[in-house]
Amino acid sequence: MKRKLFFILSLFLIFSLYAFAENFPQKAKSVNDFIPKGWKQLFIAKGDLNKDNLEDVAIIIEKNDKKNIKKNESLGPDELNLNPRILLVLFKEKDGTYTLAAKNDKGFIQSEGNEETPTLMDTLSNISIKKNVLKITFNYFMSAGSWATSTEVYIFRFQNNVFELIGYESNSYMRNTGEEEKVSINFSTNRVKSTTGGNMFEEKENKPKDEWKNVEFEKKYILDEMTESTMNEILDTIYYIE
């Protein structure tokens, strides 16, 4: 596995600390009952996550506080929205109520703005539920300071009474040269596929080559515990531990 790929991917994984004091009910009549006062819904996905044929819900909420809108003195937008975001997964019950099944308030879902890298655009792209799995998609694009960009998809499945990370997909490329690299991780089989040598712009230079690697991950990665730095930990395991 190339260190260049590690650099491109880790370039965007900027560590930050979050401390939320919000309390959420364990059970409520509606989805809106889980959204605290002063917060708003950004994304919602619906589908069966625990195989009971009921429509579960995953929502991403954002705090709506003007105090977290900061003036930007550097490159990028005039203002930075630093309001925190939280991901909630709700299981629908037979009586129509909802139960809180998972929560991530550790900064895995990054704020729209970033003080350390103000030219980094909003990374959150989409959440979806299909075939009993939850997918969260991030796009990393900087308006200035780097030609590198990537799309990353995290795949979670409810098993062992928690949402475990079972898959990760990344497609990164250089906007100036078209050089493309991909990574696919199957945490269930401990198999990693990396594709290097691709080029999005030049057909003659487009010579993708797949490389497979077996990696024994020492622990399971759980949705509730994911942070911005979790992927760095995973990449360290893949690229530097033989």
C-alpha positions in Angstrom: 0.0 0.0 0.0 1.4 3.4 -1.0 2.2 6.0 1.7 1.0 8.6 -0.8 -2.5 7.2 -0.5 -2.3 7.3 3.2 -1.3 11.0 3.0 -4.1 11.9 0.7 -6.8 10.2 2.8 -5.4 11.4 6.2 -5.0 15.0 4.9 -8.7 15.6 5.6 -9.0 13.8 8.9 -8.4 16.7 11.2 -8.9 15.8 14.8 -11.1 17.9 17.1 -12.8 17.4 20.4 -16.5 17.7 21.1 -18.3 17.7 24.4 -22.1 17.7 24.2 -24.3 18.1 27.2 -27.5 17.0 25.4 -29.8 14.4 26.9 -31.9 12.2 24.7 -34.9 10.1 25.7 -34.5 6.3 25.4 -38.0 6.1 24.0 -40.5 8.6 22.4 -43.6 8.8 20.4 -42.1 10.5 17.3 -38.8 11.3 15.7 -39.2 15.0 16.5 -39.3 14.2 20.2 -35.6 13.2 19.9 -34.5 16.6 18.6 -33.6 18.9 21.5 -34.7 22.5 21.6 -32.2 24.7 19.8 -31.3 21.9 17.3 -32.5 21.2 13.8 -32.7 18.2 11.5 -30.2 18.1 8.6 -30.5 14.6 7.1 -32.9 11.7 7.6 -32.9 8.1 6.2 -35.6 5.5 6.6 -35.5 1.7 6.3 -35.3 -1.5 8.2 -32.1 -1.9 10.2 -32.8 -4.7 12.7 -34.8 -7.0 10.3 -38.1 -6.7 12.0 -39.9 -5.3 8.9 -40.4 -1.9 10.6 -39.2 1.4 9.2 -36.3 2.6 11.4 -34.9 6.1 11.1 -31.4 7.6 11.1 -31.2 11.4 11.5 -28.4 13.9 11.7 -29.1 17.0 13.7 -27.2 20.2 14.1 -27.2 22.8 16.9 -28.7 26.1 15.8 -26.7 28.6 17.8 -25.5 31.9 16.4 -22.6 31.9 18.9 -21.1 29.1 16.9 -21.0 31.2 13.7 -17.4 32.5 13.6 -15.9 35.2 11.4 -13.2 33.7 9.1 -10.1 35.9 8.7 -8.4 33.4 6.3 -9.2 31.9 2.9 -12.6 30.3 2.5 -16.0 31.6 3.4 -16.6 34.8 5.3 -18.1 32.9 8.2 -17.7 29.4 9.6 -20.5 27.4 10.9 -19.0 25.5 13.8 -22.3 24.2 15.2 -21.9 20.6 16.3 -23.8 17.7 14.7 -25.1 14.5 16.2 -26.2 11.2 14.6 -29.1 9.3 16.1 -30.4 5.9 15.0 -34.0 5.1 16.1 -35.7 1.7 16.0 -39.4 1.8 15.3 -41.5 -0.4 17.6 -44.7 -2.2 16.8 -46.7 0.3 18.8 -45.4 3.2 16.5 -43.0 4.6 19.1 -39.3 4.9 18.6 -36.3 3.6 20.7 -32.9 5.2 20.6 -30.6 2.4 19.3 -27.4 4.4 18.7 -26.0 7.8 19.1 -22.8 9.4 17.9 -21.9 12.8 19.5 -18.1 12.4 19.3 -17.5 14.5 16.2 -17.6 11.7 13.7 -20.1 13.9 11.9 -18.1 17.0 11.5 -19.4 20.6 11.6 -20.0 22.4 8.4 -17.0 24.7 9.0 -13.5 24.0 10.2 -11.3 26.5 11.9 -8.1 24.6 11.3 -8.9 24.2 7.6 -11.4 26.9 6.6 -11.2 26.0 2.9 -12.5 22.5 3.5 -16.1 22.4 2.3 -18.9 20.8 4.3 -17.9 17.1 4.3 -21.3 15.6 5.1 -22.9 14.3 1.9 -25.6 11.7 2.6 -26.9 9.0 4.8 -29.0 6.1 3.6 -30.5 2.8 4.7 -30.7 -0.1 2.3 -30.6 -3.9 2.7 -30.5 -3.5 6.5 -27.3 -1.4 6.5 -26.6 2.2 7.3 -24.3 4.1 5.0 -22.8 7.5 5.7 -21.1 9.4 2.9 -18.5 12.2 3.2 -17.0 14.3 0.5 -13.6 16.0 1.1 -12.9 19.0 -1.1 -10.8 22.1 -0.4 -11.4 25.3 -2.3 -7.8 26.2 -1.8 -4.7 24.6 -0.4 -4.8 21.1 -1.9 -5.7 19.4 -5.2 -6.6 16.2 -3.4 -10.3 15.3 -3.1 -12.1 12.1 -2.0 -15.4 10.5 -1.3 -15.6 8.1 1.6 -18.5 5.8 2.6 -18.8 4.1 6.0 -21.1 1.1 6.2 -22.6 -0.1 9.5 -24.8 -3.1 10.3 -26.7 -3.9 13.5 -25.1 -7.0 15.0 -24.1 -8.1 18.5 -26.6 -5.5 19.8 -24.5 -2.6 18.3 -23.9 -0.9 15.0 -20.6 -2.3 13.8 -18.5 -0.9 11.0 -18.5 -3.6 8.4 -17.2 -1.7 5.4 -15.4 1.3 4.2 -15.0 2.6 0.6 -12.8 5.5 -0.5 -12.2 7.0 -3.9 -9.5 9.8 -4.0 -8.0 11.7 -6.8 -5.9 14.7 -7.7 -7.8 17.4 -9.5 -4.8 18.7 -11.3 -3.3 15.4 -12.6 -6.3 13.0 -12.5 -4.4 10.4 -10.5 -6.9 8.2 -8.8 -6.6 5.7 -6.0 -9.3 3.6 -4.3 -9.5 1.6 -1.0 -12.1 -0.9 0.0 -12.2 -2.5 3.4 -14.3 -5.5 4.5 -14.2 -5.6 8.3 -16.1 -8.9 8.3 -13.5 -10.8 6.3 -10.5 -8.6 7.3 -9.7 -8.1 3.6 -8.4 -4.8 2.1 -8.3 -4.0 -1.6 -6.3 -1.0 -2.8 -6.4 0.2 -6.4 -3.5 2.4 -7.6 -2.3 3.7 -11.0 -5.7 4.9 -12.2 -6.1 8.2 -14.0 -9.4 10.0 -14.5 -8.2 12.3 -17.3 -5.7 10.3 -19.4 -6.8 7.0 -20.9 -3.2 6.1 -21.8 -2.1 6.6 -18.2 -5.0 4.9 -16.7 -3.5 1.6 -15.6 -5.3 0.6 -12.4 -3.8 -2.2 -10.4 -5.5 -4.0 -7.5 -3.6 -5.1 -4.4 -5.2 -7.3 -1.8 -4.1 -7.5 1.8 -5.3 -9.5 4.9 -5.4 -7.3 8.0 -6.3 -8.6 11.5 -8.1 -5.7 13.2 -7.6 -5.9 17.0 -11.1 -4.5 17.8 -14.5 -3.8 16.4 -15.4 -0.3 15.4 -18.7 0.8 16.8 -20.9 3.7 15.5 -21.3 5.2 18.9 -17.5 5.4 19.5 -16.4 6.7 16.1 -14.5 10.0 16.1 -12.8 12.1 13.4 -9.5 10.3 14.2 -10.9 6.7 14.0 -10.0 6.4 10.3 -6.5 7.4 11.1 -6.3 4.5 13.5 -7.6 2.1 10.9 -5.2 3.4 8.2 -2.3 3.0 10.6 -3.3 -0.7 11.1 -3.5 -1.3 7.4 -0.4 0.6 6.1 2.2 0.4 8.9 1.5 -2.9 10.7 2.7 -5.9 8.8 
